[in-house]
Amino acid sequence: MEREVELVVVGGGAAGLAAALRAKKEGIREVWVLDRNERPGGILPQCIHTGFGLHYFGENLTGPEYIHRFVRKAREEGITLKLETMVLELTPEREVRAVNAYDGLLRLRAGAVVLAMGCRERPRGSLLIPGGRPAGIFTAGTAQRLLDVEGLLPGREVVILGSGDVGLIMARRFVMEGIRVRAVVEQLPYPGGLTRNVVQCLEDFGIPLLLRSTVTYIHGRERVEGVTVAEVDEGGRPVPGTEKRIPCDTLILSVGLIPENELSEGAGIRLDERTGGPVVDEFMRTSLEGIFACGNAVTVFDLVDHVTLTGERAGEAAARYLRGELPPPRRVREVEPGENVRLVVPQRITGEGPVSLYLRVSRPLREVRVKVGERSFPRKAVRPPEMVVLRLGREEVEGLGEKVPVRVEGLPLER
Ligand SMILES: Cc1cc2nc3c(=O)[nH]c(=O)nc-3n(C[C@H](O)[C@H](O)[C@H](O)COP(=O)(O)OP(=O)(O)OC[C@H]3O[C@@H](n4cnc5c(N)ncnc54)[C@H](O)[C@@H]3O)c2cc1C
């Protein structure tokens, strides 16, 4: 099938649906959302725990409850949801090439494109852990899908490597299903997930968290039979003599998420090494004209509420672009991550709209001053897993120079 479509959104998760709905609200008639999954909603239908929507709806919802509101609205608004549709390629001229079993090959010439492909989990291959290749090694997201969507137990005795949020949430889910969680092993001196998840998922369930430790060997031939865990030094290297073997039949990996960026890269969109996603400005514009990006495809957010807001911003900007009301920026300021700043989004500021600055720190600090150019924003404490969100009004942005250095200062914080 070949045709023109006003707006094509790639990915029908929280970000993509928010973008599609906002564009529709702005008067764009033809909005298509393409998603490779058989149902819309992205990762959320498998997140059956609560903790979603506290900011956006002021309610504590489960993942399916949160996303259902957007899916229902998208259907009511006549947004075209093309499911089981894999987007293969995007060209700089905004031709979207996709394939599914009912249309065959689709070539869509889009007026504007919003990229909302989310992120994926870092697999075992990226960790280079010695040992065999037995059954029983899963990423936390796969284990979540098996347990909460398919109704299958991934194992009986589990060690979790990495203390990212998905791993912490799964530790609690395993205990609830009668699976023994022997330990959560984290190589950093602090947990990788949100404090609320450490308390509610580990401490409340008596699950040991081994900090400054890692898995150095996976035992077992057909099935995992145990793992060796060792302490690590400041450089993350295992300390000889500290090894201990923990028997288990399953190893769960929760060692980080990376934005899906194959399509963006293939199109020649400028990517940011720090985030792994496209460089964007406050309108979520990428480096290619008429192509916008939002949600976890830009950077991994910890709250879906922020994902939704970036989606809405992208959808609104795409609609303005289609109406010819979003000319190329007159002036662009480059944001420069400085001391204790691991990443910042957006990376560019035009000053033509309000700016929500999302940043992550490298080290935990207390009595903090977040400095954006000459401006200073106080915060009680900052931690690497918890995104810092700053809102800059138009006047504050106008006072910024050509380069916008961002740095975070404060006193050391243990946890
Ligand atoms: C286990 C877990 C627990 C979480 N807990 C919380 C919580 O308690 N509170 C909270 O606020 N947030 C939580 N989050 C975070 C939140 O769920 C996510 O940040 C958010 O849902 C991401 O939305 P997204 O639209 O950017 O990406 P996704 O939901 O990943 O959607 C992206 C979609 O794009 C599709 N796609 C990708 N590439 C292509 C392609 N080439 N062609 C077609 N389709 C494609 C994918 O199939 C997917 O459907 C949690 C996340 C996880 C995984």
The ligand as a Gaussian input file, in Angstrom:
#p B3LYP/6-31G(d) Opt

LIG

0 1
 C        8.513000      -2.925000      34.723000
 C        8.257000      -1.456000      34.604000
 C        7.753000      -0.801000      35.693000
 C        7.441000       0.551000      35.591000
 N        6.887000       1.161000      36.684000
 C        6.457000       2.437000      36.575000
 C        5.719000       3.058000      37.649000
 O        5.477000       2.455000      38.707000
 N        5.291000       4.336000      37.484000
 C        5.541000       5.008000      36.325000
 O        5.108000       6.156000      36.195000
 N        6.270000       4.459000      35.307000
 C        6.709000       3.187000      35.397000
 N        7.387000       2.609000      34.353000
 C        7.805000       3.447000      33.216000
 C        6.746000       3.603000      32.122000
 O        5.977000       2.454000      32.035000
 C        7.423000       3.844000      30.797000
 O        8.319000       4.909000      30.956000
 C        6.452000       4.214000      29.656000
 O        5.381000       3.314000      29.608000
 C        7.200000       4.263000      28.306000
 O        6.334000       4.631000      27.270000
 P        6.828000       4.764000      25.764000
 O        5.600000       5.027000      24.954000
 O        7.943000       5.715000      25.645000
 O        7.443000       3.347000      25.374000
 P        6.785000       1.886000      25.253000
 O        5.704000       1.676000      26.237000
 O        7.925000       0.935000      25.267000
 O        6.123000       1.889000      23.786000
 C        6.864000       1.847000      22.602000
 C        6.103000       1.066000      21.554000
 O        6.769000       1.208000      20.287000
 C        6.714000      -0.024000      19.600000
 N        7.792000      -0.069000      18.605000
 C        9.127000       0.078000      18.799000
 N        9.801000      -0.033000      17.642000
 C        8.885000      -0.232000      16.680000
 C        8.947000      -0.438000      15.260000
 N       10.105000      -0.427000      14.619000
 N        7.790000      -0.635000      14.591000
 C        6.591000      -0.646000      15.250000
 N        6.473000      -0.461000      16.574000
 C        7.589000      -0.266000      17.286000
 C        6.869000      -1.051000      20.713000
 O        6.367000      -2.297000      20.334000
 C        6.029000      -0.421000      21.835000
 O        4.686000      -0.849000      21.779000
 C        7.702000       1.254000      34.390000
 C        8.242000       0.581000      33.300000
 C        8.507000      -0.770000      33.386000
 C        9.068000      -1.482000      32.181000

